[in-house]
């Protein structure tokens, strides 16, 4: 790439590393309060440790006018569409078949309490997304799951574990270092 060319903007430069998660059975009101308390516009919807989709402010706004019942009783699952779930499963499945996707779970007493999804490309493991069961927050299950992921990377001979964008404290606890990320927008 020539010195005067801008590096392409990548999805990893803009995505959230540790999204707030909720269950499909959560009410819309609960999801909205969760988004408000974290000052975010979307929550990842998980069935157990599996990502089922995403619930966004846009989903809420698009259906608000047509809603005939209370947000206190409407579940997030009512906003999830089979198309969304199929998309997430298809992408992860195709990347797994190519040996790129790594899905990791941490179990406690036979129960999945933390998960992470990462991509391994060219000797680097990119942590794409992760979450944990809030009931086990005091046990730091998310942090432990990441520590095991780093250990597995070392065992696989992977040289770089990239937490990607975000300054969440757990990344620094596990040895993460800041890297400058530049975003350049060119218009004619």
Backbone as CSV, one residue per row, in Angstrom:
resi,resn,N_x,N_y,N_z,CA_x,CA_y,CA_z,C_x,C_y,C_z
1,UNK,0.849,-1.164,0.000,0.000,0.000,0.000,0.898,1.232,0.000
2,UNK,0.626,2.171,-0.849,1.410,3.401,-0.932,1.162,4.260,0.307
3,UNK,2.128,5.121,0.632,2.010,5.962,1.815,0.777,6.859,1.790
4,UNK,0.338,7.233,0.612,-0.802,8.145,0.529,-2.148,7.421,0.492
5,UNK,-2.149,6.083,0.570,-3.393,5.316,0.564,-3.847,5.044,1.987
6,UNK,-5.142,5.167,2.232,-5.702,4.895,3.546,-5.940,3.395,3.696
7,UNK,-5.694,2.901,4.894,-5.999,1.503,5.189,-7.513,1.327,5.167
8,UNK,-8.000,0.199,4.681,-9.451,0.007,4.645,-10.019,-0.062,6.063
9,UNK,-11.213,0.440,6.233,-11.908,0.356,7.507,-12.462,-1.056,7.643
10,UNK,-12.135,-1.711,8.730,-12.569,-3.081,8.946,-13.687,-3.131,9.982
11,UNK,-14.502,-4.173,9.906,-15.584,-4.357,10.866,-15.019,-4.386,12.282
12,UNK,-13.900,-5.041,12.474,-13.327,-5.152,13.815,-12.965,-3.800,14.408
13,UNK,-12.774,-2.793,13.550,-12.457,-1.457,14.032,-13.667,-0.754,14.640
14,UNK,-14.839,-1.269,14.372,-16.047,-0.584,14.823,-16.909,-1.411,15.766
15,UNK,-16.621,-2.694,15.908,-17.527,-3.542,16.676,-17.231,-3.502,18.171
16,UNK,-18.194,-3.926,18.934,-18.087,-3.999,20.382,-17.555,-5.377,20.745
17,UNK,-16.602,-5.409,21.668,-15.978,-6.673,22.036,-16.754,-7.461,23.081
18,UNK,-17.312,-6.794,24.058,-18.029,-7.473,25.137,-19.436,-6.916,25.241
19,UNK,-20.298,-7.356,24.363,-21.642,-6.793,24.344,-22.448,-7.198,25.575
20,UNK,-23.432,-6.389,25.869,-24.383,-6.711,26.918,-25.339,-7.731,26.329
21,UNK,-25.647,-8.786,27.092,-26.495,-9.855,26.575,-27.774,-9.978,27.390
22,UNK,-28.784,-10.548,26.752,-30.046,-10.844,27.411,-30.607,-12.121,26.806
23,UNK,-31.628,-12.645,27.411,-32.272,-13.878,26.940,-33.486,-13.524,26.088
24,UNK,-33.900,-14.417,25.189,-35.089,-14.155,24.375,-36.348,-13.949,25.223
25,UNK,-36.348,-14.513,26.424,-37.510,-14.410,27.306,-37.567,-13.082,28.053
26,UNK,-36.505,-12.270,27.967,-36.518,-10.954,28.616,-37.600,-10.102,27.971
27,UNK,-38.256,-9.278,28.769,-39.269,-8.404,28.186,-38.585,-7.242,27.469
28,UNK,-39.307,-6.639,26.564,-38.788,-5.478,25.848,-38.454,-4.381,26.849
29,UNK,-39.301,-4.210,27.847,-39.047,-3.200,28.868,-37.721,-3.464,29.582
30,UNK,-37.460,-4.722,29.919,-36.188,-5.080,30.564,-35.007,-4.793,29.641
31,UNK,-35.145,-5.130,28.363,-34.060,-4.895,27.401,-33.790,-3.401,27.249
32,UNK,-34.848,-2.600,27.208,-34.687,-1.150,27.075,-33.987,-0.588,28.313
33,UNK,-34.385,-1.039,29.501,-33.709,-0.590,30.730,-32.249,-0.995,30.712
34,UNK,-31.957,-2.198,30.238,-30.581,-2.675,30.148,-29.763,-1.791,29.197
35,UNK,-30.340,-1.481,28.048,-29.639,-0.605,27.102,-29.427,0.773,27.715
36,UNK,-30.431,1.275,28.406,-30.312,2.589,29.035,-29.257,2.622,30.123
37,UNK,-29.209,1.587,30.946,-28.238,1.575,32.049,-26.806,1.447,31.555
38,UNK,-26.621,0.888,30.351,-25.272,0.751,29.777,-24.994,1.796,28.700
39,UNK,-25.985,2.672,28.452,-25.851,3.717,27.431,-25.478,3.123,26.068
40,UNK,-26.245,2.115,25.662,-25.999,1.426,24.398,-27.290,1.351,23.591
41,UNK,-27.191,0.995,22.321,-28.353,0.929,21.447,-28.749,-0.460,21.021
42,UNK,-28.096,-1.492,21.598,-28.431,-2.866,21.211,-27.953,-3.826,22.281
43,UNK,-28.625,-4.960,22.390,-28.176,-6.049,23.256,-28.144,-7.327,22.428
44,UNK,-27.159,-8.175,22.698,-27.060,-9.466,22.031,-28.001,-10.422,22.745
45,UNK,-28.772,-11.171,21.982,-29.737,-12.113,22.541,-29.136,-13.506,22.466
46,UNK,-29.050,-14.180,23.635,-28.453,-15.511,23.705,-29.442,-16.510,24.271
47,UNK,-29.428,-17.695,23.687,-30.149,-18.848,24.248,-29.080,-19.689,24.925
48,UNK,-29.014,-19.628,26.245,-27.909,-20.257,26.951,-26.640,-19.527,26.569
49,UNK,-25.659,-20.252,26.084,-24.399,-19.629,25.669,-24.350,-19.382,24.162
50,UNK,-25.434,-19.718,23.448,-25.448,-19.550,21.988,-26.069,-18.211,21.608
51,UNK,-25.422,-17.499,20.710,-25.961,-16.238,20.215,-27.135,-16.545,19.292
52,UNK,-28.273,-15.924,19.604,-29.474,-16.134,18.794,-29.764,-14.927,17.913
53,UNK,-29.184,-13.779,18.251,-29.430,-12.590,17.444,-29.100,-11.326,18.208
54,UNK,-29.734,-10.244,17.794,-29.500,-8.940,18.409,-30.821,-8.193,18.472
55,UNK,-31.021,-7.436,19.543,-32.200,-6.597,19.723,-31.708,-5.160,19.776
56,UNK,-32.233,-4.305,18.880,-31.724,-2.941,18.752,-32.815,-1.904,19.000
57,UNK,-32.363,-0.669,19.211,-33.315,0.437,19.332,-34.167,0.537,18.069
58,UNK,-33.561,0.247,16.935,-34.308,0.315,15.676,-35.439,-0.708,15.663
59,UNK,-35.163,-1.927,16.172,-36.225,-2.928,16.274,-37.390,-2.382,17.092
60,UNK,-37.049,-1.756,18.198,-38.061,-1.210,19.089,-38.878,-0.125,18.389
61,UNK,-38.197,0.808,17.762,-38.877,1.928,17.125,-39.748,1.489,15.958
62,UNK,-39.271,0.518,15.188,-40.044,0.062,14.026,-41.340,-0.612,14.438
63,UNK,-41.340,-1.215,15.623,-42.541,-1.937,16.040,-43.371,-1.176,17.055
64,UNK,-42.828,-0.068,17.568,-43.518,0.662,18.636,-44.914,1.130,18.213
65,UNK,-45.020,1.670,17.025,-46.307,2.197,16.569,-47.344,1.088,16.405
66,UNK,-46.898,-0.097,16.046,-47.827,-1.200,15.801,-48.132,-2.020,17.052
67,UNK,-47.415,-1.741,18.131,-47.581,-2.557,19.349,-48.983,-2.385,19.925
68,UNK,-49.581,-3.500,20.265,-50.913,-3.471,20.850,-50.900,-3.970,22.292
69,UNK,-49.699,-4.230,22.797,-49.635,-4.686,24.175,-48.469,-4.026,24.896
70,UNK,-48.350,-4.278,26.138,-47.385,-3.605,27.007,-45.971,-4.116,26.815
71,UNK,-45.007,-3.182,26.889,-43.595,-3.577,26.855,-43.244,-4.395,28.087
72,UNK,-44.039,-4.295,29.131,-43.778,-5.064,30.350,-44.014,-6.554,30.143
73,UNK,-44.791,-6.921,29.132,-45.067,-8.338,28.891,-44.542,-8.843,27.555
74,UNK,-44.145,-7.943,26.649,-43.614,-8.340,25.346,-42.181,-8.829,25.535
75,UNK,-41.843,-9.994,24.976,-40.492,-10.539,25.124,-39.606,-10.149,23.948
76,UNK,-38.316,-10.163,24.188,-37.345,-9.875,23.136,-37.478,-10.897,22.013
77,UNK,-37.815,-12.131,22.357,-37.961,-13.185,21.350,-38.981,-12.801,20.288
78,UNK,-39.964,-11.979,20.650,-40.964,-11.553,19.681,-40.359,-10.643,18.619
79,UNK,-39.200,-10.040,18.907,-38.520,-9.190,17.942,-37.511,-9.975,17.115
80,UNK,-37.121,-11.129,17.616,-36.154,-11.950,16.896,-36.857,-12.574,15.698
81,UNK,-36.145,-12.642,14.608,-36.732,-13.272,13.432,-35.936,-14.524,13.102
82,UNK,-36.577,-15.501,12.503,-35.847,-16.694,12.087,-34.716,-16.352,11.106
83,UNK,-34.906,-15.327,10.284,-33.857,-14.922,9.342,-32.594,-14.481,10.074
84,UNK,-32.749,-13.722,11.137,-31.585,-13.273,11.902,-30.827,-14.447,12.505
85,UNK,-31.558,-15.345,13.112,-30.903,-16.498,13.721,-30.203,-17.339,12.666
86,UNK,-30.863,-17.552,11.527,-30.239,-18.322,10.443,-28.951,-17.652,9.976
87,UNK,-28.951,-16.322,9.868,-27.758,-15.594,9.440,-26.590,-15.866,10.389
88,UNK,-26.800,-15.688,11.693,-25.725,-15.909,12.661,-25.214,-17.345,12.607
89,UNK,-26.117,-18.284,12.529,-25.708,-19.696,12.492,-24.959,-20.023,11.201
90,UNK,-25.416,-19.475,10.073,-24.781,-19.739,8.779,-23.361,-19.179,8.742
91,UNK,-23.182,-17.948,9.182,-21.855,-17.330,9.163,-20.895,-18.104,10.065
92,UNK,-21.308,-18.365,11.296,-20.428,-19.088,12.220,-20.129,-20.494,11.696
93,UNK,-21.123,-21.156,11.126,-20.919,-22.503,10.597,-19.939,-22.532,9.441
94,UNK,-20.077,-21.576,8.515,-19.159,-21.531,7.370,-17.733,-21.228,7.808
95,UNK,-17.584,-20.320,8.763,-16.238,-20.006,9.248,-15.646,-21.178,10.027
96,UNK,-16.479,-21.925,10.717,-15.990,-23.109,11.429,-15.504,-24.166,10.439
97,UNK,-16.239,-24.366,9.356,-15.826,-25.343,8.345,-14.486,-24.979,7.712
98,UNK,-14.185,-23.697,7.641,-12.909,-23.245,7.085,-11.806,-23.212,8.139
99,UNK,-12.134,-23.619,9.380,-11.141,-23.633,10.447,-10.843,-22.259,11.010
100,UNK,-11.711,-21.293,10.764,-11.484,-19.920,11.217,-12.172,-19.653,12.550
101,UNK,-13.400,-20.089,12.703,-14.180,-19.789,13.904,-13.759,-20.683,15.070
102,UNK,-13.695,-20.079,16.238,-13.436,-20.808,17.482,-14.520,-20.399,18.475
103,UNK,-15.314,-21.359,18.901,-16.359,-21.121,19.885,-15.938,-21.819,21.168
104,UNK,-15.800,-21.061,22.231,-15.293,-21.579,23.499,-16.358,-21.389,24.581
105,UNK,-16.524,-22.384,25.425,-17.441,-22.305,26.557,-16.699,-22.623,27.838
106,UNK,-17.094,-21.984,28.916,-16.622,-22.324,30.254,-17.822,-22.892,30.989
107,UNK,-17.638,-24.082,31.549,-18.732,-24.723,32.277,-18.430,-24.758,33.767
108,UNK,-19.480,-24.626,34.536,-19.392,-24.714,35.994,-20.515,-25.624,36.450
109,UNK,-20.168,-26.726,37.098,-21.157,-27.726,37.522,-22.053,-28.159,36.367
110,UNK,-21.448,-28.363,35.181,-22.186,-28.830,34.014,-23.020,-27.768,33.319
111,UNK,-22.904,-26.540,33.744,-23.684,-25.443,33.163,-22.757,-24.475,32.428
112,UNK,-23.115,-24.108,31.209,-22.315,-23.136,30.457,-22.523,-21.757,31.075
113,UNK,-21.425,-21.162,31.543,-21.523,-19.888,32.243,-20.808,-18.750,31.515
114,UNK,-19.990,-19.069,30.527,-19.306,-18.036,29.737,-19.005,-18.600,28.362
115,UNK,-18.929,-17.706,27.396,-18.632,-18.119,26.033,-17.848,-17.028,25.317
116,UNK,-17.136,-17.437,24.300,-16.474,-16.466,23.433,-16.411,-17.030,22.023
117,UNK,-16.455,-16.126,21.074,-16.358,-16.474,19.666,-15.187,-15.690,19.099
118,UNK,-14.271,-16.395,18.472,-13.096,-15.726,17.902,-12.805,-16.300,16.529
119,UNK,-11.982,-15.565,15.786,-11.556,-15.966,14.450,-10.045,-16.130,14.481
120,UNK,-9.542,-17.212,13.895,-8.098,-17.403,13.782,-7.727,-17.245,12.316
121,UNK,-6.911,-16.219,12.066,-6.507,-15.901,10.695,-5.033,-15.513,10.724
122,UNK,-4.229,-16.203,9.940,-2.827,-15.837,9.795,-2.040,-15.758,11.086
123,UNK,-2.212,-16.704,11.976,-1.430,-16.716,13.207,-1.912,-15.760,14.287
124,UNK,-3.099,-15.174,14.086,-3.676,-14.272,15.087,-5.075,-14.749,15.439
125,UNK,-5.377,-14.756,16.732,-6.742,-15.033,17.181,-7.393,-13.702,17.508
126,UNK,-8.484,-13.394,16.805,-9.228,-12.162,16.997,-10.467,-12.467,17.834
127,UNK,-10.541,-11.915,19.017,-11.705,-12.120,19.871,-12.853,-11.282,19.328
128,UNK,-13.851,-11.940,18.780,-14.962,-11.241,18.134,-16.041,-10.838,19.134
129,UNK,-16.444,-11.764,19.974,-17.565,-11.508,20.862,-17.512,-12.455,22.043
130,UNK,-18.040,-12.033,23.156,-18.070,-12.901,24.323,-19.181,-12.467,25.259
131,UNK,-19.510,-13.338,26.163,-20.531,-13.022,27.158,-20.480,-14.033,28.283
132,UNK,-21.199,-13.725,29.341,-21.231,-14.632,30.486,-22.576,-14.512,31.177
133,UNK,-22.883,-15.514,31.985,-24.118,-15.536,32.742,-23.948,-14.588,33.934
134,UNK,-24.763,-13.530,34.015,-24.613,-12.559,35.101,-24.719,-13.179,36.499
135,UNK,-25.382,-14.317,36.597,-25.507,-15.001,37.886,-24.136,-15.409,38.426
136,UNK,-23.156,-15.583,37.531,-21.815,-16.035,37.923,-20.774,-14.919,37.831
137,UNK,-21.241,-13.686,37.795,-20.351,-12.522,37.686,-19.290,-12.506,38.780
138,UNK,-19.686,-12.815,40.018,-18.742,-12.762,41.143,-17.604,-13.767,41.017
139,UNK,-17.751,-14.769,40.169,-16.693,-15.763,39.962,-15.769,-15.377,38.808
140,UNK,-16.016,-14.238,38.178,-15.200,-13.757,37.044,-15.107,-14.790,35.935
141,UNK,-16.231,-15.422,35.629,-16.225,-16.498,34.642,-15.830,-16.016,33.243
142,UNK,-16.180,-14.778,32.901,-15.781,-14.244,31.595,-14.270,-14.110,31.498
143,UNK,-13.655,-13.580,32.547,-12.203,-13.420,32.591,-11.504,-14.782,32.535
144,UNK,-12.027,-15.734,33.275,-11.442,-17.084,33.284,-11.552,-17.716,31.899
145,UNK,-12.694,-17.548,31.244,-12.867,-18.102,29.904,-11.848,-17.510,28.930
146,UNK,-11.597,-16.214,29.044,-10.596,-15.583,28.173,-9.189,-16.101,28.491
147,UNK,-8.899,-16.298,29.761,-7.577,-16.823,30.135,-7.371,-18.211,29.530
148,UNK,-8.403,-19.038,29.576,-8.302,-20.361,28.935,-8.161,-20.237,27.427
149,UNK,-8.827,-19.249,26.833,-8.699,-19.015,25.398,-7.274,-18.629,25.009
150,UNK,-6.642,-17.810,25.837,-5.248,-17.428,25.588,-4.351,-18.652,25.715
151,UNK,-4.593,-19.449,26.747,-3.797,-20.667,26.933,-3.962,-21.616,25.752
152,UNK,-5.181,-21.773,25.251,-5.422,-22.634,24.080,-4.713,-22.075,22.847
153,UNK,-4.680,-20.756,22.719,-3.984,-20.133,21.591,-2.495,-20.455,21.630
154,UNK,-1.914,-20.370,22.803,-0.492,-20.694,22.953,-0.247,-22.147,22.567
155,UNK,-1.120,-23.033,23.041,-0.978,-24.460,22.723,-1.101,-24.720,21.222
156,UNK,-1.905,-23.913,20.514,-2.080,-24.055,19.066,-0.955,-23.398,18.279
157,UNK,-0.062,-22.702,18.979,1.026,-22.012,18.291,0.633,-20.659,17.723
158,UNK,-0.496,-20.145,18.165,-0.949,-18.828,17.713,-0.118,-17.776,18.438
159,UNK,0.471,-16.866,17.695,1.414,-15.891,18.251,0.748,-14.650,18.829
160,UNK,-0.415,-14.266,18.304,-1.057,-13.021,18.730,-2.505,-13.308,19.126
161,UNK,-2.892,-12.816,20.283,-4.290,-12.856,20.727,-4.751,-11.411,20.732
162,UNK,-5.596,-11.054,19.783,-6.021,-9.670,19.595,-7.412,-9.468,20.201
163,UNK,-7.475,-8.669,21.271,-8.767,-8.363,21.893,-9.581,-7.404,21.040
164,UNK,-8.927,-6.844,20.062,-9.521,-5.880,19.142,-9.950,-4.627,19.900
165,UNK,-10.862,-3.916,19.334,-11.216,-2.586,19.813,-11.897,-2.594,21.179
166,UNK,-11.662,-1.546,21.955,-12.322,-1.372,23.247,-11.313,-1.328,24.377
167,UNK,-11.650,-0.598,25.421,-10.725,-0.447,26.542,-11.262,-1.069,27.831
168,UNK,-11.972,-2.171,27.687,-12.522,-2.839,28.856,-11.392,-3.302,29.767
169,UNK,-11.542,-3.112,31.080,-10.463,-3.446,32.030,-9.958,-4.882,31.939
170,UNK,-10.829,-5.857,31.657,-10.378,-7.246,31.628,-9.261,-7.447,30.607
171,UNK,-9.277,-6.687,29.521,-8.251,-6.845,28.483,-6.874,-6.512,29.036
172,UNK,-6.811,-5.478,29.863,-5.532,-5.086,30.465,-5.119,-6.077,31.556
173,UNK,-6.093,-6.642,32.282,-5.784,-7.665,33.291,-5.123,-8.877,32.649
174,UNK,-5.458,-9.128,31.380,-4.899,-10.282,30.674,-3.718,-9.907,29.781
175,UNK,-3.168,-8.712,29.968,-1.962,-8.323,29.249,-2.180,-7.558,27.966
176,UNK,-3.414,-7.163,27.691,-3.690,-6.404,26.478,-2.945,-5.079,26.462
177,UNK,-2.552,-4.674,25.281,-1.858,-3.399,25.099,-2.594,-2.599,24.036
178,UNK,-2.624,-1.283,24.233,-3.303,-0.418,23.271,-2.535,-0.362,21.959
179,UNK,-3.294,-0.306,20.895,-2.763,-0.122,19.553,-3.552,1.009,18.918
180,UNK,-2.877,1.902,18.263,-3.581,3.005,17.612,-4.425,2.476,16.462
181,UNK,-5.642,2.944,16.401,-6.546,2.609,15.303,-6.960,3.929,14.682
182,UNK,-6.810,4.009,13.385,-7.127,5.233,12.687,-8.311,5.023,11.779
183,UNK,-9.158,6.021,11.728,-10.306,5.973,10.835,-10.213,7.194,9.932
184,UNK,-10.159,6.948,8.662,-10.049,8.018,7.692,-11.212,7.916,6.714
185,UNK,-11.904,9.022,6.548,-13.018,9.061,5.607,-12.626,10.030,4.488
186,UNK,-12.621,9.558,3.277,-12.286,10.381,2.121,-13.523,10.519,1.251
187,UNK,-13.806,11.734,0.855,-14.954,11.975,-0.003,-14.535,12.868,-1.155
188,UNK,-15.230,12.725,-2.238,-15.003,13.625,-3.379,-16.024,14.718,-3.361
